[in-house]
């Protein structure tokens, strides 16, 4: 049996969700609240498996609430429900620990399927939200790629020697610089590539075609 708790400040929507859940034989309506004040006490009282959380609520918004819930009860699955599609709210909800993100207006059948999908390990999202998530991670990946482009010519030269298997001393001899200079270049490369070793730097260079 899936125990569901609702946090939704709109009375009509709150009642509609409650009736939707109560109509299912595999779900139990554990609690329905109009705000997220004292959210942890409400969770302790209702003991849900799944929480349906509105984002835009007074006093304590849904993103703050999901973060609190996941910190204290990491096993509870939280589905965000909202009219908002902007990237910041989507990203904040996911970072806060939300397992799903559905837009209000989603049909009852799809919403019920999404609740069940979460309990089976899925992360259901409305199509528009799923596209935004892909765009967010695409943009993050692109920004990382742009960081790679900031490698200086000397850093790229050192990185190429690392790829070719040269030791620090051999690189210093090849470039006619001191060992200390090579070491400084390598530290800068590690910082820019977010790695901690030469093998990691080589792997990232090859994977991302940096040379």
Backbone as numpy.savetxt, mean C-alpha at the origin, in Angstrom:
# Nx Ny Nz CAx CAy CAz Cx Cy Cz
-19.00 -18.19 9.67 -19.84 -16.99 9.67 -18.96 -15.73 9.67
-19.24 -14.82 8.76 -18.47 -13.58 8.66 -19.14 -12.50 9.52
-18.46 -12.05 10.56 -18.99 -11.00 11.43 -18.60 -9.64 10.84
-19.58 -8.79 10.57 -19.34 -7.51 9.91 -19.72 -6.35 10.83
-18.83 -5.37 10.92 -19.12 -4.12 11.63 -19.01 -2.96 10.64
-19.97 -2.03 10.72 -20.04 -0.90 9.79 -19.72 0.40 10.51
-18.95 1.25 9.83 -18.75 2.64 10.27 -19.15 3.53 9.09
-20.30 4.17 9.19 -20.85 4.98 8.09 -21.74 6.06 8.69
-21.40 7.34 8.42 -22.15 8.42 9.06 -23.47 8.75 8.38
-23.64 8.34 7.13 -24.91 8.58 6.43 -25.93 7.54 6.88
-27.02 8.01 7.48 -28.00 7.09 8.08 -28.62 6.14 7.07
-28.95 6.65 5.87 -29.58 5.80 4.86 -28.62 4.72 4.36
-27.37 5.14 4.10 -26.38 4.17 3.63 -26.08 3.15 4.72
-25.96 3.63 5.94 -25.71 2.74 7.08 -26.79 1.66 7.17
-28.05 2.10 7.10 -29.17 1.17 7.18 -29.19 0.22 5.99
-28.87 0.74 4.80 -28.86 -0.10 3.60 -27.83 -1.20 3.69
-26.63 -0.86 4.18 -25.58 -1.86 4.32 -25.98 -2.90 5.37
-26.55 -2.41 6.47 -26.97 -3.33 7.54 -27.97 -4.35 7.00
-28.96 -3.88 6.26 -29.97 -4.79 5.71 -29.35 -5.75 4.69
-28.41 -5.25 3.90 -27.74 -6.09 2.92 -27.01 -7.24 3.60
-26.26 -6.92 4.66 -25.50 -7.95 5.37 -26.44 -8.93 6.07
-27.49 -8.41 6.70 -28.41 -9.28 7.45 -29.17 -10.24 6.55
-29.25 -9.94 5.26 -29.97 -10.82 4.33 -29.16 -12.05 3.92
-27.88 -12.09 4.34 -27.01 -13.18 3.93 -26.91 -14.26 5.01
-26.97 -15.51 4.59 -26.92 -16.61 5.55 -25.52 -16.86 6.10
-24.49 -16.37 5.38 -23.12 -16.61 5.83 -22.51 -15.38 6.51
-23.34 -14.36 6.80 -22.84 -13.15 7.44 -23.69 -12.79 8.65
-23.03 -12.14 9.61 -23.72 -11.69 10.83 -23.42 -10.22 11.02
-24.44 -9.41 11.23 -24.28 -7.98 11.49 -23.85 -7.79 12.93
-22.54 -7.53 13.15 -22.02 -7.44 14.51 -22.24 -6.07 15.13
-22.23 -5.02 14.29 -22.42 -3.67 14.82 -22.47 -2.66 13.71
-23.20 -1.55 13.94 -23.30 -0.48 12.95 -23.19 0.86 13.67
-22.21 1.67 13.27 -21.93 2.93 13.96 -21.93 4.09 12.97
-22.28 5.28 13.48 -22.36 6.48 12.64 -21.07 7.30 12.69
-20.14 6.92 13.54 -18.84 7.62 13.61 -17.80 6.64 14.13
-16.52 7.06 14.06 -15.43 6.18 14.47 -14.78 6.62 15.77
-15.47 7.47 16.53 -14.93 7.83 17.84 -14.88 6.59 18.73
-13.78 6.42 19.43 -13.64 5.23 20.27 -13.68 3.95 19.46
-13.06 4.00 18.28 -13.17 2.88 17.34 -12.68 1.56 17.94
-11.61 1.61 18.74 -11.06 0.37 19.28 -12.03 -0.28 20.27
-12.69 0.53 21.08 -13.69 -0.03 22.01 -14.86 -0.65 21.25
-15.25 -0.01 20.15 -16.35 -0.54 19.35 -15.95 -1.86 18.68
-14.70 -1.95 18.28 -14.21 -3.20 17.68 -14.15 -4.30 18.74
-13.65 -3.97 19.93 -13.59 -4.96 21.01 -14.98 -5.48 21.37
-15.95 -4.58 21.32 -17.32 -4.94 21.69 -17.98 -5.83 20.64
-17.76 -5.53 19.35 -18.48 -6.24 18.28 -17.71 -7.43 17.71
-16.38 -7.46 17.90 -15.53 -8.59 17.48 -15.77 -9.00 16.01
-15.58 -8.08 15.06 -15.83 -8.42 13.66 -14.65 -9.15 13.01
-14.95 -9.88 11.94 -13.91 -10.37 11.03 -13.63 -9.32 9.96
-14.72 -8.60 9.58 -14.65 -7.62 8.50 -15.25 -6.30 8.98
-14.57 -5.21 8.65 -15.08 -3.86 8.93 -15.31 -3.14 7.61
-16.50 -2.54 7.45 -16.79 -1.68 6.30 -16.67 -0.24 6.80
-15.70 0.49 6.27 -15.32 1.79 6.82 -15.49 2.92 5.81
-16.33 3.89 6.15 -16.44 5.10 5.35 -15.20 5.96 5.60
-14.71 6.65 4.58 -13.53 7.50 4.77 -13.90 8.84 5.38
-14.93 9.49 4.86 -15.23 10.86 5.24 -16.24 10.91 6.38
-15.71 10.81 7.61 -16.58 10.88 8.79 -16.11 12.00 9.71
-17.01 12.54 10.53 -16.61 13.63 11.43 -15.70 13.13 12.56
-14.90 14.05 13.07 -14.01 13.81 14.22 -12.86 12.86 13.88
-13.16 11.59 13.72 -12.14 10.60 13.35 -12.48 10.08 11.96
-11.62 10.37 10.97 -11.95 9.90 9.62 -11.57 8.44 9.44
-12.01 7.87 8.35 -11.82 6.44 8.12 -10.39 6.01 8.01
-9.53 6.88 7.46 -8.12 6.52 7.32 -7.46 6.43 8.69
-7.77 7.38 9.57 -7.25 7.32 10.94 -7.77 6.07 11.64
-9.04 5.76 11.42 -9.66 4.61 12.09 -9.05 3.30 11.63
-8.86 3.13 10.31 -8.30 1.87 9.82 -6.88 1.68 10.34
-6.13 2.77 10.45 -4.76 2.68 10.98 -4.77 2.20 12.42
-5.69 2.74 13.22 -5.81 2.30 14.62 -6.21 0.84 14.72
-7.20 0.46 13.91 -7.69 -0.93 13.94 -6.58 -1.90 13.60
-5.85 -1.63 12.51 -4.82 -2.57 12.05 -3.64 -2.63 13.01
-3.39 -1.53 13.72 -2.30 -1.55 14.70 -2.64 -2.46 15.88
-3.90 -2.44 16.32 -4.32 -3.23 17.48 -4.85 -4.61 17.10
-5.48 -4.70 15.94 -6.11 -5.96 15.51 -5.72 -6.26 14.06
-4.47 -6.64 13.82 -3.99 -6.83 12.43 -4.74 -7.91 11.67
-5.43 -8.80 12.38 -6.15 -9.89 11.71 -7.49 -9.43 11.13
-7.99 -8.29 11.57 -9.29 -7.80 11.07 -9.12 -7.22 9.67
-10.05 -7.57 8.79 -10.02 -7.09 7.40 -10.88 -5.83 7.30
-10.33 -4.80 6.68 -11.05 -3.53 6.57 -11.28 -3.17 5.11
-12.53 -2.96 4.77 -12.92 -2.50 3.43 -13.29 -1.03 3.50
-12.57 -0.20 2.75 -12.91 1.22 2.69 -14.06 1.42 1.71
-15.01 2.25 2.11 -16.14 2.61 1.25 -16.21 4.12 1.14
-16.22 4.64 -0.07 -16.15 6.08 -0.22 -16.60 6.53 -1.59
-16.86 7.83 -1.70 -17.12 8.43 -3.00 -15.82 9.01 -3.57
-14.75 8.99 -2.76 -13.50 9.61 -3.18 -12.66 8.67 -4.04
-12.09 9.23 -5.10 -11.18 8.47 -5.96 -9.79 9.09 -6.02
-9.54 10.17 -5.24 -8.25 10.84 -5.42 -7.11 9.99 -4.87
-5.95 10.13 -5.52 -4.81 9.26 -5.27 -4.35 9.29 -3.81
-4.34 10.47 -3.19 -3.83 10.58 -1.82 -4.65 9.75 -0.85
-5.98 9.80 -1.00 -6.84 9.03 -0.09 -6.71 7.53 -0.34
-6.62 7.14 -1.62 -6.44 5.73 -1.96 -5.14 5.22 -1.34
-4.06 5.96 -1.56 -2.74 5.53 -1.08 -2.70 5.50 0.44
-3.29 6.53 1.09 -3.30 6.58 2.55 -4.07 5.41 3.14
-5.19 5.06 2.52 -5.99 3.94 3.02 -5.24 2.62 2.90
-4.56 2.43 1.77 -3.80 1.19 1.56 -2.63 1.13 2.54
-1.92 2.24 2.71 -0.81 2.27 3.66 -1.30 2.06 5.09
-2.53 2.50 5.37 -3.10 2.31 6.71 -3.48 0.87 7.00
-3.54 0.05 5.96 -3.82 -1.37 6.18 -5.12 -1.87 5.60
-5.81 -1.04 4.80 -7.07 -1.49 4.20 -6.83 -2.68 3.28
-7.74 -3.66 3.34 -7.62 -4.85 2.49 -8.42 -4.71 1.20
-9.33 -3.75 1.16 -10.15 -3.53 -0.04 -10.60 -2.10 -0.10
-11.06 -1.67 -1.28 -11.44 -0.27 -1.47 -12.54 -0.23 -2.52
-13.78 -0.02 -2.09 -14.92 -0.01 -3.01 -15.62 1.34 -2.99
-16.02 1.79 -4.17 -16.74 3.05 -4.26 -18.20 2.86 -3.86
-18.75 3.86 -3.19 -20.17 3.83 -2.90 -20.92 3.86 -4.23
-22.01 3.14 -4.28 -22.72 3.00 -5.54 -22.46 1.65 -6.18
-21.47 0.92 -5.63 -21.23 -0.46 -6.07 -22.48 -1.28 -5.77
-22.86 -2.15 -6.67 -24.09 -2.94 -6.47 -23.96 -3.84 -5.24
-25.08 -4.12 -4.56 -25.03 -4.99 -3.38 -24.37 -6.33 -3.66
-24.68 -6.94 -4.81 -24.09 -8.25 -5.12 -22.58 -8.16 -5.19
-22.07 -7.11 -5.83 -20.61 -6.95 -5.95 -19.98 -6.65 -4.59
-20.69 -5.89 -3.78 -20.17 -5.58 -2.45 -20.10 -6.84 -1.58
-21.12 -7.65 -1.64 -21.12 -8.91 -0.88 -20.03 -9.84 -1.38
-19.86 -9.91 -2.70 -18.78 -10.72 -3.26 -17.43 -10.21 -2.79
-17.28 -8.88 -2.69 -16.02 -8.29 -2.26 -15.72 -8.65 -0.80
-16.74 -8.64 0.05 -16.55 -9.03 1.45 -16.07 -10.48 1.53
-16.71 -11.35 0.78 -16.32 -12.77 0.79 -14.91 -12.95 0.21
-14.60 -12.18 -0.83 -13.27 -12.28 -1.44 -12.19 -11.90 -0.45
-12.43 -10.87 0.37 -11.45 -10.47 1.38 -11.18 -11.60 2.35
-12.22 -12.30 2.78 -12.05 -13.38 3.76 -11.31 -14.57 3.15
-11.25 -14.62 1.82 -10.49 -15.69 1.15 -9.08 -15.25 0.78
-8.68 -14.08 1.27 -7.32 -13.61 1.03 -7.17 -12.61 -0.10
-8.29 -12.20 -0.72 -8.23 -11.26 -1.82 -8.20 -9.81 -1.35
-7.97 -8.91 -2.31 -7.98 -7.47 -2.03 -8.87 -6.78 -3.06
-10.19 -6.90 -2.90 -11.11 -6.38 -3.91 -11.10 -4.86 -3.99
-11.19 -4.36 -5.23 -11.24 -2.92 -5.47 -12.18 -2.64 -6.63
-12.87 -1.51 -6.55 -13.65 -1.07 -7.69 -12.69 -0.83 -8.86
-13.13 -1.07 -10.10 -12.23 -0.93 -11.26 -11.50 0.41 -11.31
-12.20 1.52 -11.06 -11.54 2.83 -11.09 -10.43 2.94 -10.06
-10.68 2.35 -8.88 -9.67 2.39 -7.82 -8.48 1.51 -8.19
-8.75 0.34 -8.74 -7.66 -0.56 -9.14 -6.74 0.13 -10.15
-7.33 0.87 -11.09 -6.51 1.59 -12.06 -5.65 2.65 -11.38
-6.25 3.33 -10.39 -5.49 4.36 -9.68 -4.32 3.75 -8.90
-4.55 2.58 -8.29 -3.47 1.91 -7.57 -2.33 1.57 -8.52
-2.67 1.05 -9.70 -1.65 0.75 -10.70 -0.88 2.00 -11.10
-1.60 3.11 -11.27 -0.95 4.36 -11.64 -0.03 4.85 -10.53
-0.48 4.71 -9.28 0.34 5.14 -8.15 1.67 4.39 -8.15
1.60 3.05 -8.28 2.83 2.27 -8.24 3.67 2.46 -9.49
3.01 2.71 -10.63 3.75 3.02 -11.85 4.52 4.32 -11.67
3.87 5.33 -11.09 4.53 6.62 -10.87 5.68 6.49 -9.89
5.49 5.66 -8.85 6.58 5.45 -7.89 7.77 4.78 -8.57
7.48 3.77 -9.40 8.55 3.07 -10.11 9.27 4.02 -11.04
8.50 4.88 -11.72 9.10 5.83 -12.65 9.98 6.81 -11.90
9.56 7.24 -10.69 10.37 8.17 -9.92 11.67 7.53 -9.47
11.62 6.20 -9.18 12.85 5.48 -8.83 13.78 5.42 -10.03
13.20 5.16 -11.21 14.01 5.13 -12.43 14.68 6.48 -12.65
13.95 7.57 -12.36 14.53 8.89 -12.54 15.70 9.10 -11.59
15.63 8.50 -10.39 16.76 8.59 -9.46 17.99 7.94 -10.07
17.80 6.80 -10.74 18.92 6.10 -11.34 19.62 7.00 -12.37
18.87 7.78 -13.09 19.42 8.62 -14.15 20.35 9.68 -13.57
20.24 9.97 -12.28 21.09 10.98 -11.68 22.51 10.48 -11.40
22.81 9.23 -11.71 24.18 8.76 -11.56 25.11 9.60 -12.42
26.22 10.02 -11.84 27.21 10.80 -12.60 27.97 9.89 -13.56
28.64 10.46 -14.57 29.44 9.63 -15.49 30.46 8.76 -14.75
31.11 9.32 -13.72 32.10 8.55 -12.96 31.43 7.41 -12.20
30.25 7.68 -11.63 29.53 6.63 -10.91 29.10 5.52 -11.86
28.69 5.89 -13.06 28.32 4.89 -14.06 29.54 4.06 -14.47
30.68 4.72 -14.55 31.91 4.00 -14.90 32.27 2.99 -13.82
32.18 3.43 -12.56 32.46 2.52 -11.44 31.46 1.37 -11.44
30.19 1.68 -11.66 29.16 0.66 -11.67 29.41 -0.36 -12.77
29.86 0.09 -13.93 30.18 -0.83 -15.02 31.32 -1.76 -14.63
32.33 -1.22 -13.95 33.43 -2.07 -13.49 32.94 -3.10 -12.47
32.00 -2.69 -11.60 31.43 -3.66 -10.65 30.70 -4.77 -11.40
29.94 -4.40 -12.42 29.23 -5.39 -13.24 30.23 -6.35 -13.88
31.38 -5.81 -14.29 32.40 -6.64 -14.95 33.21 -7.47 -13.97
32.94 -7.30 -12.66 33.60 -8.13 -11.66 34.90 -7.59 -11.12
35.19 -6.33 -11.34 36.43 -5.74 -10.86 36.37 -5.50 -9.35
37.52 -5.64 -8.68 37.63 -5.29 -7.26 37.79 -3.79 -7.13
37.65 -3.28 -5.90 37.82 -1.84 -5.69 39.22 -1.39 -6.13
40.25 -2.20 -5.78 41.63 -1.83 -6.13 41.81 -1.81 -7.65
41.23 -2.81 -8.33 41.34 -2.86 -9.79 40.64 -1.66 -10.43
39.49 -1.27 -9.85 38.77 -0.10 -10.38 39.62 1.15 -10.20
40.25 1.29 -9.03 41.11 2.45 -8.77 42.25 2.50 -9.77
42.88 1.35 -10.05 43.97 1.30 -11.02 43.49 1.68 -12.41
42.34 1.16 -12.81 41.79 1.43 -14.14 41.47 2.92 -14.32
40.89 3.51 -13.28 40.46 4.90 -13.37 41.56 5.88 -12.98
42.70 5.32 -12.52 43.83 6.15 -12.09 43.42 7.14 -10.99
42.71 6.60 -10.00 42.31 7.39 -8.84 42.65 6.58 -7.59
42.47 7.19 -6.43 42.78 6.48 -5.19 41.66 5.51 -4.81
42.02 4.56 -3.97 41.04 3.61 -3.44 39.93 4.37 -2.71
40.32 5.42 -1.99 39.35 6.22 -1.23 38.32 6.86 -2.16
38.77 7.35 -3.31 37.85 7.96 -4.28 36.85 6.93 -4.81
37.35 5.74 -5.12 36.46 4.66 -5.60 35.44 4.33 -4.52
35.90 4.24 -3.29 35.00 3.92 -2.18 33.90 4.98 -2.04
34.25 6.25 -2.22 33.25 7.32 -2.16 32.22 7.18 -3.28
32.70 6.87 -4.49 31.78 6.67 -5.62 30.80 5.53 -5.32
31.33 4.46 -4.76 30.50 3.28 -4.49 29.47 3.58 -3.40
29.86 4.33 -2.39 28.88 4.74 -1.36 27.74 5.54 -1.98
28.09 6.45 -2.89 27.07 7.26 -3.57 26.15 6.38 -4.42
26.73 5.40 -5.09 25.94 4.48 -5.92 24.96 3.70 -5.05
25.45 3.19 -3.91 24.59 2.43 -3.00 23.41 3.29 -2.53
23.71 4.54 -2.17 22.65 5.44 -1.69 21.60 5.69 -2.77
22.05 5.91 -4.00 21.12 6.22 -5.08 20.31 5.00 -5.53
20.92 3.83 -5.44 20.21 2.61 -5.84 19.47 1.95 -4.68
19.66 2.49 -3.47 19.02 1.92 -2.28 19.43 0.46 -2.08
20.74 0.21 -2.13 21.28 -1.13 -1.91 22.39 -1.04 -0.86
22.86 -2.23 -0.42 23.87 -2.26 0.64 25.11 -3.07 0.28
25.18 -3.57 -0.94 26.32 -4.39 -1.32 26.55 -4.32 -2.82
27.78 -4.71 -3.24 28.11 -4.72 -4.67 27.22 -5.68 -5.45
26.97 -6.92 -4.96 26.08 -7.81 -5.71 24.68 -7.22 -5.92
24.15 -6.54 -4.89 22.84 -5.89 -5.03 22.89 -4.79 -6.09
23.98 -4.02 -6.08 24.12 -2.93 -7.05 24.20 -3.49 -8.46
24.95 -4.56 -8.63 25.08 -5.20 -9.95 23.73 -5.73 -10.41
23.02 -6.42 -9.50 21.72 -6.98 -9.85 20.74 -5.90 -10.27
20.72 -4.79 -9.53 19.80 -3.70 -9.85 20.18 -3.02 -11.16
21.48 -2.88 -11.39 21.94 -2.26 -12.63 21.51 -3.08 -13.84
21.65 -4.40 -13.75 21.28 -5.27 -14.86 19.76 -5.32 -15.04
19.04 -5.42 -13.93 17.58 -5.52 -14.01 16.96 -4.27 -14.62
17.51 -3.10 -14.27 16.92 -1.83 -14.71 17.66 -1.20 -15.90
18.60 -1.96 -16.48 19.31 -1.50 -17.68 19.88 -0.09 -17.49
20.64 0.05 -16.43 21.18 1.37 -16.10 22.42 1.71 -16.91
23.04 0.72 -17.53 24.30 0.95 -18.25 24.16 0.63 -19.73
